[in-house]
Amino acid sequence: MIVTLTPNPSVDRAVTVATLAHGEVNRATHVRVDAGGKGLNVARAVTAQGGSALAVLPVGGPEGRLLEELLDEAAVPRLSVPIAGAARMNVSLLEADGTTTKINEPGPELSPSEVAALLDATSSAAADAAWIVGCGSLPPGAPTDFYAQLVAAAHADGRRVAIDGSGEPFTAAVAASPDLIKPNHEELAELVDHSLPTLGDVIAAAQELVSQGLGMVAVSLGADGAVLVTADEVIHARATIGAPVSTVGAGDCMLAGLLHGLSRGVSTAQALTEGVLWGAAAVTLPGSRVPTPADLRGIPVDLTHSPSRAMALGQR
């Protein structure tokens, strides 16, 4: 089982327009509402593929009740931790050419007791977990070392823990040596404090982090695929999608597929292939919808243990 902790979940409203016209009235062609936040996306993706996941989340206000309803409709097992504030609602504006514009609310302010309740609930729920995953932004009131505390608690219980975050909370979590981190290209550059224009630069940065005590570094690279670095391996995988619909949640689906593979004991190469396949399939779907097994068909994944380190990133 994979237990996900999402300290700042959201109701995700995806609105599709032909072309976004700034300062004008835009007519939506499609609207979709999903339970969102990185950890919830991971749990939804694992569940949609027939895997076992449990989503831990703070719940408050009418938006919180809607989150619970959306998770129940998607058959995602959940553990709700009551809070006084209302959950946030995020809006994604999707254009016909695949351009995505996101508007994210800050989220409710958590009290120290609510922060402690979230961490305690996660530890209690993870007794039989193959992985604990801490994902996404922190709401106001959560301390910078929130994810570092999660890592320490997981390791004290003998559990493997993965972190997907950004900014100071991510830096603090990395210092606690989680078993896996999943930054995107920009988040990794921020973490190491220098630009990473080529695949070789990304690999070198990931290898440096592994040498400092991390188990694995998986970097999502958008259209350039993903790279997985361990103490013994460097693996690059990429899938080509001709007509992207929405990039919302694609990195979360990539992480879900990777952890789903690792939790079943497959090779790191197979797990990365699964992750890239899930992430690529998510790009073909509207809003933050996660792929089902049928959505994976017909998407080839190219994998290599000898990637071209000179490859420039983000050139498409």
N, C-alpha and C positions, 0 to 999 in steps of 0.2 A: 504494500500500500504506500501511496505517496500522500503525505500530509502537507497542505499548503497553508501558509499564514499570510493573509492580506490585511495589513493594518489600516489601509486607506482605500477600501473598495468603492465602487461607484456603480450607479445605474448609467449604462452607456447608451446614448441615443445617437444613432447614425442616420444622418439625413443626406440623401443623394440628390444632387442637382446636375444639370447638364454642364454648366460652367458657372463658377462662383463669380458674381458681379458685386464688387465691393461698393457699399453705400447705396445699393439698390434693392428692390424687392426681388427675392429669389423664390421660384416655385419648386418645391420638392417633388421629385418623381418617385421616391421610395423612402420609407422610414422604418427603421428596425431598432428594437430595444433589447438589450442583453444585460446580464449581470457582468460587470467589468472590474478591472483591476488585475494586475499581472498574475497574482496567485489564483484568483478565481478563474482566469483564462486557462491557466495550467490545469486546474482541477477539471474544468469543463472539457478540455481537449482530451485528457486521459480518460474521462468517463465516456466521451463520445466514441472513443476507439475500443471500448470494452474493458478498460483497465480499472484499477481500484484506486480511488482518491477520496480524500476528505478535506473539505475547505473550512478553515477556521477564519472567522471574520467578526469585526465589531458591527453591531446592528442597533440603529436607533432612528426614530422618526418615521414618517410615512415612506421615505425613500428606502429605509432599512427594511421595512415590511415588504416593499416591492422587490428588493434584492432577494429576500427569502423566497418569495413566490416564483421569481425567475429561476432560481437555483432548483427549487422543487420541480418546476415544469421540465427542467433539463435533466432531472433525475440525478443531480449532483449531491451526494451526501454532504452535510454541513454541520458545523458546530458554531452556533451563534453566541457571541458574548455581548450582553446588553450594555449599551452606553447611553448617556444622557443626550448627546447631540444627534443630529440627523446626518445620515450618509450623504455623500456628495452625488451630483449628477453631472456627467461629462457629455459633451457634444462633439461629434465628428462630422465634418462636412466633406462629403465624397463627391469628386467630380468624375465625369465620364472617362477622362484620360488616366484615371488612377490616382490623381493628386488628392492627398488627404490633409485637411486642416483640422486641428484638434483644439478644443477649448476645455481645459481641465480646471475644476474648482479645487480649492485648497483642502477641503474636507473638514470634519468636525474636530474641535479641540478635545483631546483625551486628558482625563485626570490621571495622576500617578496610580491610583487604584485600578483604573480601567486599563492602563498599560500593563500593570502586573497581572491582571486577570487574563489578558490576551496571551501573554507568555506562559502563564500557568496552564491555561486551557490547551495550548499547543503541546506542551510537554506531556500532559495527561493523555492527550489523544494519540500521541505518537509511540505508544508502547510497542506496537507491532509494525512500525513504519520502516520501509526500506530507505526512504528519504524524507527529510523535512525540508521544505522550501520556503524561504522568506523572500517575498517579492514586492517590488514597487515602492512608491513614495511613502514617506511618513506623514501622518496628519499632524496638525499643530498639537503641541503638548507631548508628543513622543520624543524621548531623548535621542540624541545623536547616536548613542551606542546601543540603540534598540536591537539592531540585527547582530551586533557583537554579543549582546546578552543571549540572543537566540542560539548563536553558534556555541557559546560556552555551555549552555544548558543541554543542548543536543549532544555535545561531546561527553559531558558528564554522565549522560544516560547511555552512551555507547552508540549513538545514532549518527548517520551521515547527514550532512546538511549542505544545501545549495543556497546561494544568495544571488539575486538579480536586483540590483539597485543602482543608485547614482549618487554623486555628491559626497558630502562628508559622512553620512551614515554608511555608504558603501565602502569608503576608505577605512572607516573604523571596523567594519565587518571583515574586510580583507585582512586587517592586522590580527584578527582573531583566528585566522587560518581555517576557513571553511573547506569542505572537501571538494567543492566545485563553485566557481562563479561563472555568470553568464552575462558579461557586458556586451553592448553593441560596440561598433567601431568608435563612436564618439565618446561613449562612457569609458572605454579602455584608454583612449587618449587623455581624457580628463584624469583618470586614475594615475597614470604614469607621468602626467604633466608635460607631454610633448606630442607633437603631431605624428601621425602614423600613415604616411601617404601610400605605402606599398604593403603587400601581403607579408613580405619579409620583416617589415617594421612591426607589424602586428604579432607575428610569430616570436620575434625577439623579445617584445614586451611581455608576452604571455610566458615565455620560458623564464624570464627573470622573476616573475611572480611565483611560478612553480618552484624555482630554486629557493624562494623565501619561505616555503612551507605549504603552499596551496597544493591540493591534490590534482585538480584539473581546471583548466581555463578554456571555456567554450565561448567563442566570439562570434556573434551574428553580424553578418556583413551585407545585409540587404540583398541586392541582385548579385553580389559576388559570393553568395553562399554563406558558409560558416567554416571556422577552423577550430579544431580541438587539439589542445596541447597538454601532454602529461610529461612526467619525468622521462618516459621512454619513447613517446610517439609524437609526431606532428601529422595531423590528418586534415585534409581540406575536402569539402564536399560542396557541390553546387547543383541547383536545378534551375532550368530556364523556363520562365513563364512568359508567354507571348502577350497575354492581355490581362494585366493585373487589374483587380477590381478594388481592393482595399488592403492597405498594409497594416491596419489596426489589429494588434494581437498576434501578428505573424511571428515575432520573436518569442512570444510566450508559448506559442504552439511548437516552435522549434525546441525550446527548453523542455516542454512536456514530452515530446517524442524522444528526446535524448535520455531523459530520466526514466521514461517507461522502458526503454531498451536496457539501460544500466540496471534497473531494478529486477529485470528478468535474467540478468547474468550474461547477456550477449556481449560480443566483443565491442571495444570502443568504436571501431570502424562501423560496425552494424548499427550501434546506437546513434552515432552521428548521422548516418544515412537516414535512419528513421526520423531523427529530429529535423533534418533539412527537408525531407519529404513532407512532414506535417506542416512546417512553416511555409513551404511553397504552395501547398494546397490551400492554406488559409488565405493567401494573397488572391486566390481566384474566387473568394466568397465575399458577400456583402457585409459591411459593418464589421463587428467583432465576432461574427459567426465562426465556430470552430469546425474543422473538417471531420467527417465520418469516414469509415473505411471506403465507401464508394467514391469519395472525393479524392482519394489518393491514386486512383487508377489512371494510368497513362502518363504519369509524370516521371520521366527518367532522372536519375541522380548520378552525377559523375563524381567519383571519389578517387583521391590519390594520397599516397604517403610521401610523395615527392613533389609538392606544389612549387610552382614558379614564384620564387620569392620576389622577383622583380615586378610582378604584376601590380600595376597601379589600381588603386581602389576608388570606387565611386565615379568611374569615368563614363558610365552609361547615361 
